[in-house]
Amino acid sequence: MIPSGPQYWHKQIVTTSKDRFAYCSTLSIYICNVRTHEVEKIITGHEGVITCIEWNLLDSNLLASATNERQLYIWKLSEEIAILHMTLESYALMLQWSKISADMILILDSSGKSNNNFRGDIITKCNYENHKVYCQIL
């Protein structure tokens, strides 16, 4: 597969770890070496346009991605497999891994009012009101 250029219509399509960076085209994620700028891996498997990607801050082997078809993926890069694949209520605009827990991620969806959060296989529903996030375990 030949690397393509990054898309420009979504804002969170580039992310970094200590020694690698990643960017996404419409359907693929390119993992590159920071020093050499060479493509090390190409992650494919998305059916919709990738809207955002985010490297896990505490575990550089995990990368999250989301698509405009409301799909969320958590990729285990060492094995190049999705260890989590789930459908969201609306498509994700932004992903942010927790800085204190490697298995927690916050997802800002296209409704602008709700966030989904998962920790392992416990899913919570979070609502954003008056600049506060309220979460409930489902």
Residue frames as a rotation matrix with the C-alpha (Angstrom) as fourth column:
MET 1
0.587 0.810 0.000 0.00
0.810 -0.587 0.000 0.00
0.000 0.000 -1.000 0.00
ILE 2
-0.413 -0.695 0.589 1.34
0.673 -0.668 -0.317 3.46
0.613 0.266 0.744 -0.88
PRO 3
-0.412 0.251 -0.876 0.94
0.759 -0.436 -0.483 6.13
-0.503 -0.864 -0.011 1.81
SER 4
0.096 0.494 0.864 -1.45
0.767 -0.590 0.252 8.92
0.634 0.639 -0.436 0.94
GLY 5
-0.738 -0.351 0.576 -1.60
0.021 -0.866 -0.500 12.44
0.674 -0.358 0.646 2.31
PRO 6
-0.804 0.445 -0.395 -3.60
0.496 0.133 -0.858 13.38
-0.329 -0.885 -0.328 5.39
GLN 7
0.044 0.889 0.456 -7.16
0.873 -0.256 0.415 14.58
0.486 0.380 -0.787 5.16
TYR 8
-0.879 -0.421 0.226 -7.77
0.298 -0.853 -0.429 18.22
0.374 -0.310 0.874 6.10
TRP 9
-0.230 0.886 0.403 -11.49
-0.266 -0.456 0.850 18.38
0.936 0.088 0.340 6.89
HIS 10
0.813 0.396 -0.426 -11.21
0.314 0.318 0.894 16.86
0.489 -0.862 0.134 10.38
LYS 11
0.606 -0.546 0.578 -9.05
-0.633 -0.771 -0.065 18.46
0.481 -0.327 -0.814 13.06
GLN 12
0.291 -0.484 0.825 -7.82
-0.802 0.347 0.486 15.51
-0.521 -0.804 -0.287 15.15
ILE 13
0.986 0.084 -0.142 -6.13
-0.157 0.749 -0.644 13.43
0.052 0.657 0.752 12.48
VAL 14
0.105 -0.986 -0.132 -2.54
-0.115 0.120 -0.986 13.60
0.988 0.119 -0.101 13.77
THR 15
0.936 0.128 0.328 -1.29
-0.336 0.048 0.941 12.24
0.105 -0.991 0.088 17.12
THR 16
0.098 -0.984 -0.151 2.08
-0.552 0.072 -0.831 11.47
0.828 0.164 -0.536 18.69
SER 17
0.948 -0.076 -0.309 3.77
0.297 0.561 0.773 9.17
0.115 -0.824 0.555 21.16
LYS 18
0.579 -0.782 -0.230 7.33
-0.074 -0.331 0.941 9.37
-0.812 -0.528 -0.249 22.47
ASP 19
-0.454 -0.890 0.042 9.00
-0.129 0.113 0.985 7.94
-0.881 0.442 -0.166 19.36
ARG 20
-0.700 0.282 0.656 6.23
0.708 0.390 0.588 7.71
-0.090 0.877 -0.472 16.76
PHE 21
-0.599 0.650 -0.467 3.57
-0.478 -0.759 -0.442 9.84
-0.642 -0.042 0.766 15.17
ALA 22
-0.558 0.515 0.651 0.42
0.714 0.698 0.059 8.86
-0.424 0.497 -0.757 13.32
TYR 23
-0.622 0.503 -0.600 -1.77
-0.597 -0.800 -0.051 10.55
-0.506 0.327 0.798 10.77
CYS 24
-0.279 0.574 0.770 -4.81
0.425 0.792 -0.437 9.34
-0.861 0.205 -0.466 8.90
SER 25
-0.972 0.201 -0.124 -6.04
-0.186 -0.326 0.927 9.50
0.146 0.924 0.354 5.37
THR 26
-0.209 0.977 0.034 -9.68
-0.865 -0.200 0.461 8.83
0.457 0.067 0.887 4.75
LEU 27
0.754 0.599 -0.270 -9.64
-0.475 0.781 0.407 5.09
0.454 -0.178 0.873 5.56
SER 28
0.482 -0.665 -0.571 -6.14
0.590 0.728 -0.349 4.28
0.647 -0.168 0.743 6.89
ILE 29
0.947 -0.314 0.074 -3.85
-0.256 -0.591 0.765 5.25
-0.196 -0.743 -0.640 9.77
TYR 30
0.534 -0.841 -0.088 -0.13
0.175 0.212 -0.962 5.64
0.827 0.498 0.260 9.07
ILE 31
0.930 -0.332 -0.156 2.27
0.156 -0.027 0.987 5.00
-0.332 -0.943 0.027 11.96
CYS 32
0.658 -0.708 0.255 5.63
0.112 -0.244 -0.963 6.74
0.745 0.662 -0.081 11.37
ASN 33
0.212 -0.724 -0.656 8.99
0.977 0.179 0.119 6.87
0.032 -0.666 0.746 13.13
VAL 34
0.896 0.150 -0.417 9.70
0.241 -0.955 0.173 10.37
-0.372 -0.256 -0.892 14.53
ARG 35
0.123 -0.956 -0.266 13.43
-0.099 -0.278 0.955 10.22
-0.987 -0.091 -0.129 13.74
THR 36
-0.742 -0.502 0.444 13.35
0.301 0.343 0.890 8.69
-0.599 0.794 -0.103 10.25
HIS 37
-0.318 0.756 -0.572 9.84
-0.730 -0.580 -0.361 9.79
-0.604 0.303 0.737 9.16
GLU 38
-0.848 -0.003 -0.530 9.42
-0.386 0.687 0.615 6.32
0.362 0.727 -0.584 7.62
VAL 39
0.230 0.968 0.103 6.05
-0.912 0.178 0.371 4.60
0.340 -0.179 0.923 7.68
GLU 40
-0.765 -0.508 0.396 6.32
-0.634 0.702 -0.324 1.63
-0.113 -0.498 -0.859 10.08
LYS 41
-0.721 0.623 0.304 2.73
0.532 0.779 -0.333 0.36
-0.444 -0.079 -0.893 9.89
ILE 42
-0.767 0.640 -0.045 -0.48
-0.527 -0.589 0.612 1.07
0.365 0.494 0.789 8.03
ILE 43
-0.788 0.580 0.208 -3.64
0.151 0.509 -0.847 0.30
-0.597 -0.636 -0.489 9.97
THR 44
-0.739 0.616 -0.273 -6.64
-0.498 -0.226 0.837 -0.47
0.454 0.755 0.474 7.76
GLY 45
-0.782 0.509 -0.359 -10.06
0.597 0.778 -0.197 -1.85
0.179 -0.368 -0.912 8.53
HIS 46
-0.591 0.604 -0.535 -12.20
-0.041 -0.685 -0.727 1.27
-0.806 -0.408 0.430 8.79
GLU 47
-0.313 0.572 0.758 -15.35
0.928 0.353 0.116 1.24
-0.201 0.740 -0.641 6.69
GLY 48
0.803 0.581 0.136 -16.18
0.595 -0.797 -0.107 4.92
0.046 0.167 -0.985 7.17
VAL 49
0.293 -0.676 0.676 -14.10
0.123 -0.674 -0.728 8.08
0.948 0.297 -0.115 7.00
ILE 50
-0.104 -0.430 -0.897 -11.81
0.962 0.186 -0.200 8.40
0.253 -0.884 0.394 10.03
THR 51
0.663 0.451 0.597 -12.83
0.301 -0.891 0.339 11.50
0.685 -0.046 -0.727 12.01
CYS 52
0.520 -0.537 0.664 -10.22
-0.801 -0.576 0.162 11.40
0.295 -0.616 -0.730 14.79
ILE 53
0.446 -0.479 -0.756 -7.33
0.375 0.867 -0.328 9.42
0.813 -0.137 0.566 16.24
GLU 54
0.562 -0.285 0.777 -5.59
-0.743 -0.587 0.322 9.55
0.364 -0.758 -0.541 19.62
TRP 55
-0.142 -0.716 -0.683 -2.55
-0.031 0.693 -0.720 7.77
0.989 -0.081 -0.121 21.05
ASN 56
0.800 0.372 -0.470 -2.87
0.402 0.249 0.881 6.38
0.445 -0.894 0.050 24.57
LEU 57
0.547 -0.574 0.610 -0.80
-0.594 -0.779 -0.200 8.59
0.589 -0.253 -0.767 26.89
LEU 58
0.285 -0.384 0.878 0.09
-0.875 0.270 0.402 5.75
-0.392 -0.883 -0.259 29.26
ASP 59
0.097 -0.214 0.972 0.31
0.174 0.965 0.195 2.78
-0.980 0.150 0.131 26.88
SER 60
-0.196 -0.258 -0.946 1.93
-0.737 -0.598 0.316 3.62
-0.647 0.759 -0.073 23.53
ASN 61
-0.963 -0.076 0.259 0.79
0.078 0.841 0.536 0.25
-0.259 0.536 -0.804 22.18
LEU 62
-0.171 0.978 0.119 -2.84
0.868 0.207 -0.452 1.49
-0.467 0.026 -0.884 22.10
LEU 63
-0.987 -0.021 -0.157 -4.33
-0.063 -0.859 0.508 3.89
-0.146 0.511 0.847 19.59
ALA 64
-0.195 0.979 0.061 -7.99
0.478 0.150 -0.865 4.92
-0.856 -0.140 -0.498 19.34
SER 65
-0.998 -0.006 -0.061 -9.79
-0.049 -0.521 0.852 5.89
-0.037 0.853 0.520 16.16
ALA 66
-0.220 0.975 0.012 -13.35
0.281 0.075 -0.957 6.80
-0.934 -0.207 -0.290 15.26
THR 67
-0.868 -0.050 0.494 -15.27
0.496 -0.026 0.868 7.13
-0.031 0.998 0.047 12.01
ASN 68
-0.791 0.605 -0.089 -18.15
-0.611 -0.786 0.087 9.14
-0.017 0.123 0.992 10.60
GLU 69
-0.140 0.748 -0.649 -20.22
-0.302 0.592 0.747 5.95
0.943 0.301 0.143 10.69
ARG 70
0.492 0.364 0.791 -20.17
-0.787 -0.202 0.582 6.12
0.372 -0.909 0.188 14.53
GLN 71
0.795 -0.270 -0.543 -17.57
0.306 0.952 -0.024 3.36
0.523 -0.147 0.839 14.93
LEU 72
0.558 -0.671 0.488 -14.94
-0.830 -0.446 0.336 3.45
-0.007 -0.592 -0.806 17.67
TYR 73
0.729 -0.436 -0.528 -11.84
0.203 0.874 -0.441 1.26
0.654 0.215 0.726 17.48
ILE 74
0.623 -0.696 0.356 -9.07
-0.670 -0.241 0.702 0.64
-0.403 -0.676 -0.617 20.00
TRP 75
0.762 -0.412 -0.499 -6.03
-0.252 0.521 -0.815 -0.75
0.596 0.748 0.293 18.17
LYS 76
0.689 -0.675 0.264 -3.30
-0.033 0.334 0.942 -2.89
-0.724 -0.658 0.207 19.74
LEU 77
0.663 -0.389 -0.640 -0.44
-0.739 -0.474 -0.478 -1.76
-0.117 0.790 -0.602 17.52
SER 78
-0.356 -0.868 0.346 1.98
-0.772 0.481 0.415 -4.58
-0.526 -0.120 -0.842 18.31
GLU 79
-0.532 0.238 0.812 -0.49
0.311 0.948 -0.074 -7.07
-0.787 0.213 -0.578 16.84
GLU 80
-0.938 0.180 -0.296 -2.21
-0.343 -0.594 0.727 -4.66
-0.045 0.784 0.619 14.42
ILE 81
-0.535 0.819 -0.209 -5.66
0.647 0.556 0.523 -5.72
0.544 0.144 -0.827 15.61
ALA 82
-0.271 0.572 0.774 -8.69
-0.556 -0.749 0.360 -3.90
0.786 -0.333 0.521 16.98
ILE 83
-0.897 -0.064 -0.436 -9.12
0.293 0.653 -0.699 -5.05
0.330 -0.755 -0.567 20.59
LEU 84
-0.374 0.853 -0.365 -12.34
0.407 -0.202 -0.891 -3.03
-0.833 -0.482 -0.271 20.86
HIS 85
-0.944 0.246 0.222 -14.89
0.111 -0.399 0.910 -2.14
0.312 0.883 0.349 18.19
MET 86
-0.429 0.835 -0.344 -18.16
0.743 0.109 -0.660 -0.50
-0.514 -0.539 -0.667 19.16
THR 87
-0.256 0.471 0.844 -20.91
0.692 -0.520 0.501 1.69
0.675 0.712 -0.193 17.73
LEU 88
-0.903 -0.084 -0.420 -21.37
0.356 -0.693 -0.627 5.13
-0.239 -0.716 0.656 19.28
GLU 89
0.045 0.979 -0.199 -24.62
0.642 -0.181 -0.745 7.13
-0.765 -0.094 -0.637 19.48
SER 90
0.987 0.135 -0.083 -23.25
0.019 -0.620 -0.785 9.74
-0.157 0.773 -0.615 17.07
TYR 91
0.583 -0.808 0.085 -19.92
0.593 0.352 -0.724 10.15
0.555 0.472 0.685 15.37
ALA 92
0.476 -0.502 -0.723 -16.90
0.740 -0.216 0.637 11.26
-0.475 -0.838 0.269 17.37
LEU 93
0.908 -0.206 0.365 -15.29
0.038 -0.826 -0.562 14.65
0.417 0.524 -0.743 16.84
MET 94
0.065 -0.893 0.445 -12.55
-0.768 -0.329 -0.550 14.23
0.638 -0.306 -0.707 19.44
LEU 95
0.718 0.022 -0.696 -10.94
0.334 0.866 0.372 11.50
0.610 -0.500 0.614 21.53
GLN 96
0.108 -0.725 0.680 -8.86
-0.729 -0.523 -0.442 12.02
0.676 -0.448 -0.585 24.68
TRP 97
0.156 -0.163 -0.974 -7.20
0.433 0.898 -0.081 9.26
0.888 -0.409 0.211 26.71
SER 98
0.984 0.176 0.007 -7.03
0.050 -0.317 0.947 9.66
0.169 -0.932 -0.321 30.47
LYS 99
0.205 -0.950 0.235 -3.73
-0.532 -0.310 -0.788 10.84
0.821 0.036 -0.569 31.93
ILE 100
-0.254 -0.279 0.926 -4.23
-0.965 0.139 -0.223 8.67
-0.066 -0.950 -0.305 35.03
SER 101
0.081 0.331 0.940 -5.76
-0.257 0.918 -0.302 5.43
-0.963 -0.217 0.159 33.71
ALA 102
-0.799 -0.539 -0.267 -4.60
-0.394 0.134 0.909 3.59
-0.454 0.832 -0.319 30.56
ASP 103
-0.809 0.531 0.254 -8.03
0.587 0.702 0.404 2.03
0.036 0.476 -0.879 30.00
MET 104
0.115 0.852 -0.510 -10.17
0.687 -0.439 -0.579 5.18
-0.718 -0.284 -0.636 30.09
ILE 105
-0.842 -0.320 0.435 -11.01
0.540 -0.517 0.665 7.44
0.012 0.794 0.608 27.15
LEU 106
-0.172 0.769 -0.616 -13.33
0.171 -0.593 -0.787 10.43
-0.970 -0.241 -0.029 26.74
ILE 107
-0.649 0.052 0.759 -15.21
0.757 0.138 0.638 10.81
-0.071 0.989 -0.129 23.47
LEU 108
-0.460 0.521 -0.719 -16.76
-0.218 -0.852 -0.477 14.10
-0.861 -0.063 0.505 22.34
ASP 109
-0.400 0.365 0.841 -19.49
0.782 0.615 0.105 13.23
-0.478 0.699 -0.531 19.88
SER 110
-0.817 -0.006 0.576 -21.15
0.467 -0.593 0.656 15.23
0.337 0.805 0.487 17.11
SER 111
0.306 0.951 -0.043 -24.21
0.781 -0.225 0.582 16.10
0.544 -0.212 -0.812 19.19
GLY 112
-0.316 -0.547 0.775 -21.93
-0.002 -0.816 -0.577 18.33
0.949 -0.184 0.257 21.28
LYS 113
0.232 0.530 0.816 -23.91
-0.808 -0.361 0.465 17.47
0.541 -0.767 0.345 24.39
SER 114
0.900 0.170 0.402 -22.90
-0.387 0.735 0.557 13.96
-0.200 -0.657 0.727 25.34
ASN 115
-0.133 -0.964 -0.230 -19.73
-0.956 0.186 -0.225 12.02
0.260 0.189 -0.947 25.87
ASN 116
0.900 0.274 -0.340 -19.20
-0.195 0.949 0.249 8.31
0.391 -0.158 0.907 26.00
ASN 117
0.012 -0.881 0.474 -16.61
-0.985 -0.093 -0.147 6.88
0.174 -0.465 -0.868 28.27
PHE 118
0.816 0.263 -0.514 -15.42
-0.185 0.962 0.199 3.33
0.547 -0.067 0.834 28.70
ARG 119
-0.080 -0.806 0.587 -13.22
-0.997 0.059 -0.055 1.65
0.009 -0.589 -0.808 31.23
GLY 120
-0.858 -0.175 0.482 -12.63
-0.170 0.984 0.053 -1.94
-0.484 -0.037 -0.874 30.29
ASP 121
-0.754 0.644 0.131 -16.12
0.440 0.347 0.829 -3.18
0.488 0.682 -0.544 29.51
ILE 122
-0.138 0.693 -0.707 -17.98
0.831 -0.308 -0.464 -0.76
-0.539 -0.652 -0.533 31.82
ILE 123
-0.551 0.017 0.834 -19.68
0.634 -0.641 0.432 1.91
0.542 0.767 0.343 29.74
THR 124
-0.351 0.426 -0.834 -20.90
0.658 -0.521 -0.543 5.17
-0.666 -0.740 -0.098 31.20
LYS 125
0.172 0.458 0.872 -23.06
0.861 -0.501 0.093 7.89
0.479 0.735 -0.480 29.72
CYS 126
-0.461 -0.412 -0.786 -21.83
0.739 -0.668 -0.083 11.40
-0.491 -0.619 0.612 30.37
ASN 127
0.487 0.650 0.583 -23.75
0.835 -0.542 -0.094 14.60
0.255 0.533 -0.807 29.75
TYR 128
-0.685 -0.727 -0.045 -22.19
0.725 -0.674 -0.143 18.03
0.073 -0.131 0.989 29.39
GLU 129
0.436 0.843 0.315 -24.30
0.708 -0.537 0.458 20.78
0.555 0.023 -0.831 30.92
ASN 130
0.967 0.002 0.256 -23.28
-0.114 -0.893 0.436 24.24
0.230 -0.451 -0.862 32.10
HIS 131
0.259 -0.966 -0.014 -19.58
-0.672 -0.170 -0.721 23.43
0.694 0.196 -0.693 31.64
LYS 132
-0.235 -0.296 0.926 -19.76
-0.860 0.507 -0.056 20.34
-0.452 -0.810 -0.374 33.89
VAL 133
-0.402 0.063 -0.913 -19.63
-0.571 0.763 0.304 16.67
0.716 0.644 -0.271 32.92
TYR 134
0.013 0.492 0.870 -22.09
-0.920 0.347 -0.183 14.36
-0.392 -0.798 0.457 34.68
CYS 135
-0.563 -0.312 -0.765 -21.48
-0.644 0.746 0.170 10.61
0.518 0.588 -0.621 34.31
GLN 136
0.276 0.683 0.676 -23.66
-0.883 0.458 -0.102 7.59
-0.380 -0.568 0.730 35.02
ILE 137
-0.839 -0.517 0.171 -22.69
-0.435 0.825 0.360 3.90
-0.327 0.228 -0.917 34.82
LEU 138
-0.007 0.845 -0.535 -25.06
-0.976 0.111 0.188 1.99
0.218 0.524 0.824 32.51
